[in-house]
Amino acid sequence: MKIAITGAGGFIGSRLQKHFLSIGHEVHAIARQTIQDPKLHYHKINLPSSEVYSLLENIKPDVMIHAAGQSSVPNSVIDPAADFAAGPPVVFELLDALRIHSPETIFIFLSSAAVYGNPSSMPIKESSSAQPISPYGHHKLLSEMIVSEFASIYGIRCTTARIFSAYGNGLRRQLLWDICRKAHHGDKVELMGSGMETRDYIHVNDVASAIATLVETSPLTGSAVNICSGISTNIAEIAAMIASRFPHKPQIQFTGIQQAGAPKNWQGDNAWLKSRGFECSISLSQGVDDYVRWYETLQRAGS
């Protein structure tokens, strides 16, 4: 198949393009930064951009995966305008271009579990109420509504992937990066919150496999699917897990101050994905080992 990926230079986007290349597909990488890979068809575009209309008219991909956009809840609280500009308007533009020039294209939108906010019960099912508590979550939900609009009114074959806490080598932000950075440079790791907050971690390699499963088996009616491990892990546990990988075993301390826009507890229900044959292949322990080794390799290389 011919697969177009926006945000192909980002954390999840870069893994997606490698995954689909590895199984023999033609990949068109749409990104702001230059990507040096002769196997890719590279298109340098800073979204939103009217260039997507002519691009999609020329490519007419079988599948378009929208992985571009902002990815920081704290930044969305500080600058909601920038978060919005990189969200709903871009989703609309891409779908409108497909409507006009390539209506047979399958469209996969990468959303977030942030749309659920603080759920009233767990595990969180796709049918659970969407009650976002951050600008980031609200803008993802608005984007999901646009996906539903184009599916129901124009018949575009779409699916939304609600990704929980994705992690893995290459991620230079968020909790794992913050813990490694503080553990590497000192004997104390101070983190926000109480440590009892929980997350559902899924390795980026498994995210890529899950997206491939959506492409192959989703009904493509604009509905949402959880991309998660189905396992709840508290922050104190993963912090201790990472700290134990460092020779000097730094102490973990929590400030008790909650980060604005951050949910308290997450555990997703991935029954739908499992019913399509999907299983996570990388345990959290294995993924953390790989991540710490990757981080230490970066430090030795001075990057």
C-alpha positions in Angstrom: 0.0 0.0 0.0 0.9 3.7 -0.4 0.9 5.2 3.1 1.3 8.9 4.0 2.3 9.8 7.5 2.2 13.4 8.8 4.6 14.2 11.7 6.8 11.4 10.3 9.9 13.0 12.0 8.2 12.9 15.5 8.4 10.2 18.1 5.4 8.1 17.0 5.5 9.2 13.4 9.2 8.1 12.9 8.4 4.7 14.4 5.3 4.3 12.1 7.3 5.1 9.0 9.9 2.5 9.9 7.2 -0.1 10.7 5.4 0.3 7.4 8.7 0.4 5.4 9.8 -2.9 7.1 6.7 -4.7 5.9 7.1 -3.5 2.3 4.8 -0.5 1.9 5.5 2.7 0.0 5.8 5.4 2.7 5.4 9.1 2.1 6.8 11.1 5.0 5.2 14.5 5.6 7.2 16.5 8.1 8.7 19.9 9.0 12.2 18.6 9.4 14.3 17.0 6.8 14.4 13.2 7.0 17.4 11.5 5.4 16.1 8.1 4.3 16.4 7.0 0.6 13.6 4.5 1.2 11.1 7.2 1.9 9.2 9.6 -0.3 9.8 12.8 1.7 7.6 15.9 1.6 8.7 19.0 3.7 5.5 20.8 4.8 4.8 22.8 7.9 1.1 22.1 8.7 -1.4 23.7 8.4 -0.6 24.4 4.8 -2.7 24.6 1.6 0.1 22.5 0.0 -1.7 19.4 1.3 -4.4 19.8 -1.4 -2.0 19.4 -4.3 0.1 16.9 -2.4 -2.8 14.5 -1.8 -4.1 15.1 -5.3 -0.7 13.8 -6.6 -0.1 11.0 -4.1 -3.6 9.6 -3.6 -2.5 7.4 -0.7 -4.2 4.2 0.3 -3.8 5.2 3.9 -3.1 8.5 5.6 -2.0 8.5 9.3 -2.1 11.9 11.0 0.6 11.8 13.7 1.6 15.5 13.6 0.6 18.0 16.3 1.4 19.2 19.8 2.2 16.6 22.4 2.5 18.4 25.7 -0.3 18.9 28.2 1.7 21.5 30.3 2.5 23.5 27.1 -1.2 23.4 26.1 -2.1 25.0 29.5 0.5 27.7 29.0 -0.2 28.4 25.3 -3.7 27.0 24.3 -3.7 29.0 21.1 -0.6 27.2 19.7 -2.0 23.9 20.8 -5.3 24.6 19.0 -3.7 25.9 15.8 -1.7 22.6 15.5 -4.8 20.5 16.2 -8.4 20.8 14.8 -7.6 23.2 11.8 -4.9 20.7 10.6 -7.3 17.7 10.9 -10.0 19.6 9.0 -7.6 20.6 6.2 -6.3 17.1 5.7 -9.8 15.6 5.6 -11.0 18.3 3.3 -8.1 17.6 0.9 -9.0 13.9 1.0 -12.7 14.7 0.4 -11.8 16.6 -2.7 -8.8 14.7 -4.2 -8.6 11.2 -2.6 -11.9 10.2 -1.0 -11.0 6.5 -1.1 -8.1 7.0 1.3 -8.3 5.5 4.8 -7.6 8.2 7.4 -6.2 7.3 10.9 -6.1 10.1 13.4 -3.8 9.7 16.4 -5.7 11.1 19.4 -5.0 10.7 23.1 -6.4 9.2 26.3 -6.4 12.9 27.5 -9.9 13.1 26.1 -11.1 11.0 29.0 -9.8 13.4 31.7 -10.3 11.9 35.1 -12.6 8.9 34.4 -15.3 7.8 36.9 -14.4 4.1 36.5 -11.7 1.9 35.1 -10.6 0.3 33.0 -11.6 3.1 30.6 -13.6 1.8 27.7 -14.1 3.5 24.3 -17.7 4.1 25.4 -16.6 6.0 28.6 -17.5 9.7 28.8 -15.0 12.1 27.3 -14.3 14.8 29.9 -11.0 16.4 29.1 -9.3 18.5 31.8 -6.6 20.2 29.7 -6.6 22.3 26.5 -4.7 19.4 24.9 -7.5 17.0 25.7 -10.2 19.4 24.6 -8.5 20.0 21.2 -8.0 16.3 20.6 -11.7 15.8 21.3 -12.6 18.6 18.9 -10.4 16.9 16.3 -12.2 13.6 16.9 -15.5 15.4 16.2 -14.1 16.6 12.8 -13.1 13.0 12.0 -16.6 11.8 12.8 -18.0 14.7 10.7 -16.2 13.6 7.6 -17.0 9.9 8.2 -20.7 10.5 8.6 -21.3 13.2 6.1 -18.8 12.5 3.3 -18.2 8.8 3.8 -14.4 9.1 4.4 -13.2 5.9 5.9 -11.7 7.1 9.3 -10.7 5.8 12.7 -9.5 7.6 15.8 -6.7 6.0 17.8 -6.8 7.1 21.5 -3.2 6.5 22.6 -2.5 6.1 26.3 1.1 6.7 27.7 3.4 5.8 24.8 7.1 5.6 25.6 10.3 4.1 24.1 13.7 5.0 22.7 13.7 8.3 21.0 11.3 10.0 23.4 13.1 13.1 24.8 10.3 14.5 27.0 7.8 13.4 29.6 8.2 11.2 32.6 10.8 8.6 31.6 13.1 11.2 30.1 12.7 13.5 33.2 13.5 10.7 35.6 16.6 9.6 33.6 17.9 13.1 33.3 17.5 13.8 37.0 18.9 10.4 38.0 21.9 10.8 35.8 22.9 14.1 37.3 22.2 13.6 41.0 21.3 11.5 43.9 17.8 12.8 44.2 14.9 12.6 41.7 12.1 15.1 42.5 8.8 14.6 40.7 5.5 16.4 40.9 2.4 14.7 42.3 2.1 12.1 45.0 3.5 9.1 43.1 0.2 7.3 43.5 -1.1 8.6 40.1 -1.4 5.8 37.6 -0.7 5.5 33.9 -1.2 2.8 31.2 2.1 2.5 29.5 2.5 1.1 26.0 5.7 0.8 24.0 6.0 2.8 20.8 6.7 -0.4 18.9 3.4 -1.8 20.1 1.7 1.5 19.2 2.9 1.0 15.6 1.6 -2.6 15.5 -1.7 -1.4 16.9 -2.1 1.2 14.2 -1.3 -1.4 11.6 -4.1 -3.5 13.1 -6.5 -0.6 12.8 -5.6 -0.1 9.1 -6.4 -3.8 8.5 -9.4 -4.5 10.7 -11.1 -1.3 11.8 -14.7 -0.7 10.5 -13.5 2.8 9.6 -16.7 4.6 10.5 -15.2 7.4 12.5 -15.2 5.6 15.8 -12.4 5.6 18.4 -10.2 2.7 19.6 -8.1 2.6 22.7 -4.3 2.0 22.1 -3.1 0.8 25.5 -1.6 -2.2 27.4 -4.6 -2.6 29.7 -2.2 -2.5 32.7 -2.1 0.3 35.3 1.2 1.3 36.8 1.7 4.0 39.4 4.3 6.7 39.0 6.2 5.8 42.1 6.6 2.2 40.8 8.0 3.2 37.4 10.2 5.9 39.0 11.7 3.2 41.3 12.1 0.9 38.3 14.1 3.4 36.4 16.2 4.5 39.5 17.2 0.9 40.2 18.9 0.8 36.7 21.4 3.5 37.8 24.4 2.3 39.8 24.1 5.0 42.5 20.3 4.3 43.1 19.0 7.8 43.4 16.2 8.6 45.9 12.7 9.4 44.6 10.8 12.3 46.2 7.4 13.7 45.3 6.4 17.3 45.8 2.7 16.5 46.3 1.8 19.3 43.8 -0.4 18.2 41.0 0.5 19.2 37.5 -2.1 21.4 35.8 -4.2 19.3 33.3 -2.7 16.0 34.4 -5.2 13.2 35.2 -5.0 11.2 38.4 -5.5 7.6 37.2 -5.5 5.8 33.8 -6.0 2.2 32.8 -7.4 1.5 29.4 -9.5 -1.3 28.1 -8.0 -2.8 25.0 -10.6 -5.6 24.5 -11.5 -4.4 21.0 -7.8 -4.5 19.8 -7.3 -7.9 21.4 -10.4 -9.2 19.6 -8.6 -8.3 16.4 -5.5 -10.4 17.4 -3.4 -7.6 18.9 -1.2 -8.3 21.8 1.5 -6.1 23.4 5.0 -7.6 22.7 7.1 -5.5 25.0 6.7 -5.5 28.8 7.2 -2.4 30.8 10.2 -3.8 32.5 11.9 -4.7 29.2 10.9 -1.3 27.7 12.4 0.5 30.7 15.6 -1.5 30.4 15.9 -0.6 26.8 15.1 3.1 27.4 17.7 3.5 30.2 20.4 1.9 28.0 19.4 4.2 25.2 19.6 7.2 27.5 23.0 6.2 28.8 24.3 5.7 25.2 23.2 9.3 24.4 25.1 10.6 27.5 28.2 8.8 26.5 27.9 10.2 23.0 27.4 13.7 24.4 24.1 14.2 22.6 
